[in-house]
Amino acid sequence: MSGIDFDIAHLLAGSLVLVSFLELYQDRLYSLLNVYAVHALVLAASVAWQAFIQDAPHLYITAAIALIFKAVVIPVTLHRIIVRLGIHREIEKAVGVGLTMLAGIGLVALSMVVMLRVTQEADPLAREDLAFALAVVLLGLLMMVTRRNAVSQVVGFMSLENGLVLAATGAKGMPLVVEISVAFSILIAFIVIGIFLFRIRERFDSVDVQALDRFRGERR
Amino acid sequence: MTLDGLAVNALPGVLLIPAVAAAVFAALPNYWAAARLNVLATALTLVCALSLLLAKPQPSSYLIVDDLNGTFIVLTTFVAFTTSIFSASYIGHELDIGRLTPSSVRFYHAMYQVMMFAMNLALVSNNIGLMWVAIELATLTTVLMVGIYRTHEALEAAWKYFILGSVGIALALFGTILVYMAARPIVGEGRDAMVWSVLVTRAGAFDPALLDVAFVFLLLGYGTKVGLAPLHAWLPDAHAEGPTPISAVLSGLLLNVALYALLRFKMLLAANAGALAPGPLMVTLGLLSLVFAAFMLYRRRDIKRMFAYSSIEHMGIITFAFGIGGPIANFAGLLHMTMHSLTKSAIFFAVGHVAQVKGTQRIADMGGLTETHPVLGWGLILGVVAIAGLPPLGIFMSEFLVVSSTFAREPLLAIILVFGILVGVAGLFLRLNGIAFGEPRGPSAKAQASYVPMFSHLGLVLVAGIYMPPALVLWFQNVAGLLG
């Protein structure tokens, strides 16, 4: 593999981690969704580049799904939903920005240490990709636990899933990648419909997940 | 030769019958016919599954039938069959009282079959990617089923299950990718590096460090679906708020399917000398689930929630047994899994009818069940006696085997195990006393119940406790040997 191929793949995967960090400190839902669209865009570019250097045309389908579905359809839909819910200005955090960022840095360091150590024999591209992908997955999880708003938790889950797609495309020649990305898109579509349904049926007064805590363990 | 021909046709049958039935039910507006056809479809699937045992088809790169998943498939299709009988009478009552509308029942029957399809696919898939997709599909359908009542609580339970289940599924996928990465240098690129039967023969040469990390992700991911203790939070809500036939299927089948996925990967690790031993991890999670759930049994006020915690407890015991490993503990684990599936679904059949006649799931509002509804009451008592592991029922035997094989190898762990089991038993009987005996409370209208599924399960558990046919013992011993 020539140096420039590797460098570009590396750059794109690294940018994905960077955008994950950007998501961590967005304190308004609107900007969070915009950053998520960028996240999906970077993923699409990264997957398309992998398709090119691996000479694997089926990965272009995965890239197209990322581009159309994740970078356009989902953010636009969520934009509309949060406007209708009237929550597009607010965002709450359970933990402060500083602490979240510190935890994020720790998680990235952790994934580098773990993945680079265990994959010493794998080829360098897959190795770096896997380390970055794990970092994106862990940052997505971090976002899910530090946010209380259901919409931003879903954004956390979607960026987690982007990390998985990055890992799957980085594993050279892995079968079923397209099928798996389709399966995940269905899952996400369901989640988004779920948010919508909750509101349409007027069951929830807010999408703040703390409202769910009322139903914890026992019925009164 | 004729048997071989049958079996070649039977494997697609296990998958196609539910798929076709789902499509038919989605188009069939008559719910009564759908309920009958549901029983028929699950019966046919069961016949196909049984014929798989007689002659196994050759493994392909996507599907496989061996002795291990043969056991799971037969158990799954059998419980699916009996649950469909129970479901017919349960759903009929829900329609009568207007908790479900005819259109949601149509949806329910279609989803029931999609769920069966997904579980059977997960069990017979030879490709670890396909297995992952199937388990995801099973998760999605059960989420829809849990939320089917559309009440505030049901939607919340479905949402919680959805988010936690999705995270679990995501972690499992990362583990699956890592397994592929470990296999690629040895097996080569492409499809073969995800085919389980290829992986297990070549696993000895894989990079052990990569396999270790992969297993941790798989354990956390699929462990969420098994309902192992720190990851169990979705389970009680999903059991309590969904329709009771779905609680029975969740407890009796879906948890097993996730455990089966874990066992497959455990076998992969066992084939590699340099990889970490998966046993201690599973033992720890299993014991944690057992002790935690046993204590949680005490303060339950909702009857379905209580038995959901009991499921966590028993999945803990089963995971523990497989974690200890060796021929006897594996045998005990398999037996316990079978007995738990049968008993727990029987209990949910009883609980479903009890909740219907009493019009509530609150334990405080039901009392003196043996006086108002003797058959249901004594059926429930028999079920709880069985699940508590009292002799002469089947769970006594399997728990005894787990405990005795643990005492022989790790006496300290056995003490914790026995402690957890005893705490759980006391908790169950404390609650059962209030439900079954004492002053009758709540409505005492006659139950329109179908008792056949419940008592056939309990009968099987009783027979297994007294006399296990030697052929069955041999079969389980064989499978236990496979698990290593």
HADDOCK unambig.tbl for C-alpha pairs under 7 A between the chains (distance, minus, plus):
assign (segid A and resid 118 and name CA) (segid B and resid 209 and name CA) 5.14 0.50 0.50
assign (segid A and resid 118 and name CA) (segid B and resid 210 and name CA) 5.43 0.50 0.50
assign (segid A and resid 119 and name CA) (segid B and resid 210 and name CA) 6.40 0.50 0.50
assign (segid A and resid 161 and name CA) (segid B and resid 170 and name CA) 6.91 0.50 0.50
assign (segid A and resid 164 and name CA) (segid B and resid 174 and name CA) 6.27 0.50 0.50
assign (segid A and resid 168 and name CA) (segid B and resid 177 and name CA) 6.17 0.50 0.50
assign (segid A and resid 171 and name CA) (segid B and resid 181 and name CA) 6.28 0.50 0.50
assign (segid A and resid 173 and name CA) (segid B and resid 189 and name CA) 5.31 0.50 0.50
assign (segid A and resid 173 and name CA) (segid B and resid 190 and name CA) 5.22 0.50 0.50
assign (segid A and resid 174 and name CA) (segid B and resid 189 and name CA) 6.96 0.50 0.50
assign (segid A and resid 174 and name CA) (segid B and resid 190 and name CA) 5.70 0.50 0.50
assign (segid A and resid 175 and name CA) (segid B and resid 190 and name CA) 5.71 0.50 0.50
assign (segid A and resid 175 and name CA) (segid B and resid 191 and name CA) 5.54 0.50 0.50
assign (segid A and resid 176 and name CA) (segid B and resid 129 and name CA) 6.71 0.50 0.50
assign (segid A and resid 180 and name CA) (segid B and resid 133 and name CA) 6.90 0.50 0.50
assign (segid A and resid 183 and name CA) (segid B and resid 133 and name CA) 6.94 0.50 0.50
assign (segid A and resid 203 and name CA) (segid B and resid 152 and name CA) 5.89 0.50 0.50
assign (segid A and resid 212 and name CA) (segid B and resid 156 and name CA) 6.57 0.50 0.50
assign (segid A and resid 218 and name CA) (segid B and resid 301 and name CA) 6.75 0.50 0.50
